[in-house]
Amino acid sequence: MKKFLGLFGVAFVVSPALGGDLGVPQRPLWSLPTWNGCYVGVNLGGVAGRDRDNWTGITDNTVTNTAGTVLPAAADASLSGSGVIGGGQFGCIAQTGAWVWGAEGDIQYTGLSGSHSATSVGTPTIVPGQISESFNSHWLSTIRGRVGYATGPVLFYGTGGVAFAGVNFSDQVCFPAGCNAASSSSTPVGFAVGGGIEWAFAPSWSVRAEYLWVDLGTIDFDSSNTALPLSVTHNHHLTENIGRLGLNVRF
């Protein structure tokens, strides 16, 4: 057995040299890729979200409209949250020379939520209000263009396009006379921009690291309190920072 293994090892080392001497061409395990074609893949990473909450359009039943001053001072805040992001992507790209371009769509789970609480200042005409604010977002989808430069199996690219998300907001301020409470569940449309680097480690397989900045715009909704009466317009502006790793297979 040991003699057999020894002979096998010698043959393994010598055979390429013999092949070269005999004029047999030596082919690499796989050729450098072209990036033409379509692909499907999965990704996993982290997401950090920020909801900028701003209360405007405040009117109350006092002559001085004091609520318009004391409520924004306590309620205007930046709510932050972070979580895991993961999902899948599908796209198609074409290559001319070293330049690569195409389009991609993805859908993601985003474990985002954040909250804030505060107490507004009391005045002679309005008692302190107990304020609570919150947001959450559990899915995100983008449709983006991709433009890049390939150097052999490595692709550097930028990307940008439209973004959609499922987002929930909730605001409340309570006084002894009653509460202003309102919420919104919507699918805002915004944009996503970013870039990344992708490495083809096999003929049909590649891995990549990618960053995206997502801006989902401002969502507005109103609350009212007939006991005071008091009305408020609630403005929420949600952005997301995303870093993720992906695995693609081309076909």
C-alpha positions as CSV (number, residue, x, y, z in Angstrom):
1,M,0.0,0.0,0.0
2,K,2.8,2.5,0.9
3,K,4.6,1.6,-2.4
4,F,1.4,2.3,-4.3
5,L,0.8,5.7,-2.6
6,G,4.5,6.6,-3.3
7,L,4.2,5.8,-7.0
8,F,0.9,7.7,-7.2
9,G,2.5,10.8,-5.6
10,V,5.4,10.6,-8.1
11,A,3.0,10.3,-11.0
12,F,1.0,13.3,-9.8
13,V,4.1,15.5,-9.6
14,V,5.7,14.3,-12.8
15,S,2.6,14.1,-15.1
16,P,2.2,17.9,-15.7
17,A,5.9,18.1,-16.7
18,L,5.5,15.1,-19.1
19,G,2.4,16.7,-20.5
20,G,4.3,19.9,-21.2
21,D,7.1,17.9,-22.9
22,L,4.6,16.0,-25.0
23,G,2.9,19.3,-26.2
24,V,-0.3,18.7,-24.3
25,P,-1.9,22.1,-23.4
26,Q,-2.3,22.7,-19.7
27,R,-5.7,24.4,-19.0
28,P,-6.6,26.3,-15.8
29,L,-9.2,24.9,-13.5
30,W,-11.6,27.6,-14.8
31,S,-11.3,30.7,-17.0
32,L,-11.6,34.3,-15.8
33,P,-15.3,35.1,-15.9
34,T,-17.3,37.4,-18.0
35,W,-20.1,39.0,-16.0
36,N,-22.7,38.6,-18.8
37,G,-26.0,36.9,-17.8
38,C,-28.5,36.7,-15.0
39,Y,-28.1,35.7,-11.4
40,V,-30.0,34.9,-8.2
41,G,-28.7,35.1,-4.7
42,V,-29.1,35.6,-0.9
43,N,-27.7,38.1,1.5
44,L,-27.3,38.8,5.2
45,G,-26.1,41.9,7.1
46,G,-27.1,44.7,9.5
47,V,-29.3,47.8,9.2
48,A,-29.4,51.0,11.3
49,G,-32.5,53.2,10.9
50,R,-33.2,56.8,12.0
51,D,-36.7,58.3,12.2
52,R,-36.7,62.1,12.5
53,D,-40.0,63.0,14.2
54,N,-41.2,66.6,13.9
55,W,-44.6,68.0,15.2
56,T,-46.0,71.0,13.3
57,G,-49.3,72.7,12.5
58,I,-50.3,72.7,16.2
59,T,-53.4,74.6,17.2
60,D,-55.2,74.6,20.6
61,N,-58.1,76.4,22.2
62,T,-56.0,79.1,23.9
63,V,-55.5,82.6,22.6
64,T,-51.7,82.2,22.9
65,N,-51.6,78.7,21.3
66,T,-49.0,77.7,23.9
67,A,-49.1,74.1,22.8
68,G,-47.4,75.1,19.5
69,T,-44.3,76.0,21.4
70,V,-44.1,73.5,24.3
71,L,-45.0,70.3,22.4
72,P,-42.4,70.5,19.6
73,A,-39.7,71.3,22.1
74,A,-40.4,68.0,23.8
75,A,-41.6,65.9,20.8
76,D,-39.1,66.7,18.0
77,A,-36.6,63.9,18.3
78,S,-34.5,61.4,16.4
79,L,-35.6,57.8,17.0
80,S,-32.9,55.2,16.3
81,G,-33.1,51.5,15.8
82,S,-30.9,48.7,14.5
83,G,-31.2,45.1,13.6
84,V,-30.5,42.2,11.2
85,I,-31.3,42.4,7.5
86,G,-31.5,39.4,5.2
87,G,-33.2,38.4,2.0
88,G,-32.7,37.6,-1.7
89,Q,-31.8,39.3,-4.9
90,F,-32.2,38.7,-8.7
91,G,-30.5,40.6,-11.5
92,C,-29.1,40.6,-15.0
93,I,-25.9,42.3,-16.2
94,A,-23.9,42.8,-19.4
95,Q,-20.2,43.4,-20.0
96,T,-18.4,45.4,-22.7
97,G,-14.6,45.3,-22.2
98,A,-14.0,46.1,-18.5
99,W,-17.3,47.9,-18.0
100,V,-20.3,46.2,-16.6
101,W,-23.9,47.4,-16.2
102,G,-27.3,46.0,-15.4
103,A,-30.2,46.0,-13.0
104,E,-31.1,44.2,-9.8
105,G,-34.2,43.8,-7.5
106,D,-34.2,42.6,-3.9
107,I,-36.5,42.0,-1.0
108,Q,-35.4,42.1,2.6
109,Y,-36.5,41.5,6.1
110,T,-35.4,44.4,8.3
111,G,-35.7,44.2,12.1
112,L,-36.0,47.9,12.8
113,S,-37.8,49.6,15.6
114,G,-37.3,52.6,17.9
115,S,-39.2,54.6,20.5
116,H,-39.0,57.9,22.5
117,S,-40.9,59.3,25.5
118,A,-40.8,62.8,27.0
119,T,-42.8,65.3,29.1
120,S,-43.7,68.7,27.7
121,V,-43.2,71.8,29.8
122,G,-46.3,73.1,31.7
123,T,-47.5,76.7,31.4
124,P,-50.3,78.8,32.9
125,T,-52.5,77.8,30.0
126,I,-51.6,74.1,29.4
127,V,-50.5,71.3,31.8
128,P,-47.5,69.1,31.0
129,G,-48.2,66.5,28.3
130,Q,-46.9,62.9,28.4
131,I,-45.5,62.2,24.9
132,S,-44.7,58.8,23.4
133,E,-43.4,58.1,19.8
134,S,-42.4,54.9,18.0
135,F,-41.7,53.4,14.6
136,N,-41.0,50.0,13.1
137,S,-40.1,48.6,9.7
138,H,-39.9,44.9,8.9
139,W,-39.4,44.7,5.2
140,L,-37.6,46.6,2.4
141,S,-37.4,46.2,-1.4
142,T,-35.3,48.0,-4.0
143,I,-35.0,48.1,-7.8
144,R,-31.6,49.5,-8.7
145,G,-29.3,49.9,-11.7
146,R,-25.7,48.7,-11.4
147,V,-22.6,50.1,-13.1
148,G,-19.1,48.8,-12.5
149,Y,-15.6,48.1,-13.6
150,A,-14.2,44.5,-13.7
151,T,-10.6,43.5,-13.3
152,G,-10.6,39.8,-13.9
153,P,-12.7,38.0,-11.3
154,V,-13.2,41.2,-9.2
155,L,-16.0,43.7,-9.9
156,F,-16.2,47.2,-8.4
157,Y,-19.6,48.8,-8.8
158,G,-22.0,51.6,-7.8
159,T,-25.8,51.1,-7.6
160,G,-28.9,53.3,-7.2
161,G,-32.6,53.2,-7.7
162,V,-36.0,53.2,-6.1
163,A,-36.8,51.8,-2.6
164,F,-40.1,50.6,-0.9
165,A,-40.7,49.6,2.7
166,G,-43.4,48.6,5.1
167,V,-43.3,51.2,7.9
168,N,-45.5,51.9,11.0
169,F,-45.4,55.1,13.0
170,S,-47.3,55.9,16.2
171,D,-47.4,59.2,18.2
172,Q,-49.4,60.2,21.3
173,V,-49.6,63.1,23.8
174,C,-51.9,62.8,26.8
175,F,-53.3,65.5,29.1
176,P,-55.8,65.1,32.0
177,A,-58.5,66.3,29.5
178,G,-57.6,63.6,27.0
179,C,-55.1,62.3,24.5
180,N,-54.0,63.1,20.9
181,A,-53.2,59.7,19.5
182,A,-52.5,58.8,15.9
183,S,-50.7,56.2,13.8
184,S,-49.8,55.4,10.3
185,S,-49.1,52.2,8.4
186,S,-47.8,52.8,4.9
187,T,-45.5,51.8,2.1
188,P,-43.4,54.9,1.4
189,V,-41.4,55.1,-1.8
190,G,-37.9,56.6,-1.7
191,F,-34.5,55.9,-3.1
192,A,-31.4,53.8,-2.5
193,V,-27.8,54.5,-3.4
194,G,-24.5,52.6,-2.6
195,G,-21.8,50.5,-3.9
196,G,-19.8,47.3,-3.4
197,I,-17.2,44.8,-4.5
198,E,-17.9,41.4,-5.9
199,W,-15.5,38.5,-6.4
200,A,-16.1,35.5,-8.7
201,F,-14.5,32.6,-7.0
202,A,-15.8,29.9,-9.4
203,P,-17.2,29.9,-12.9
204,S,-20.8,30.6,-11.8
205,W,-20.4,31.7,-8.2
206,S,-19.5,35.0,-6.6
207,V,-19.6,36.7,-3.2
208,R,-19.9,40.4,-2.5
209,A,-19.9,43.1,0.2
210,E,-22.3,46.0,-0.3
211,Y,-23.4,49.2,1.4
212,L,-26.7,51.0,0.7
213,W,-28.1,54.3,1.9
214,V,-31.9,54.3,1.8
215,D,-34.1,57.5,2.2
216,L,-37.8,56.7,2.4
217,G,-38.9,60.4,2.5
218,T,-41.4,62.0,4.9
219,I,-44.7,60.6,6.0
220,D,-47.3,63.0,7.5
221,F,-50.5,62.3,9.5
222,D,-52.7,64.3,11.9
223,S,-54.1,63.8,15.4
224,S,-56.8,65.6,17.2
225,N,-58.2,66.0,20.7
226,T,-61.8,67.3,20.9
227,A,-61.6,67.7,24.7
228,L,-59.1,70.6,24.5
229,P,-59.5,70.9,21.4
230,L,-55.9,70.3,20.0
231,S,-54.7,69.3,16.6
232,V,-51.2,68.2,15.6
233,T,-49.5,67.2,12.3
234,H,-46.9,64.5,12.8
235,N,-44.0,64.4,10.3
236,H,-41.7,61.3,10.2
237,H,-38.6,61.0,7.9
238,L,-37.0,57.5,7.9
239,T,-33.5,56.7,6.6
240,E,-31.6,53.4,6.7
241,N,-27.9,52.5,6.5
242,I,-27.3,48.9,5.3
243,G,-24.2,46.8,5.2
244,R,-24.5,43.2,3.9
245,L,-22.7,40.2,2.4
246,G,-24.2,38.4,-0.6
247,L,-23.8,35.1,-2.5
248,N,-24.8,34.9,-6.1
249,V,-25.0,32.1,-8.7
250,R,-25.1,33.0,-12.4
251,F,-27.1,31.1,-15.0
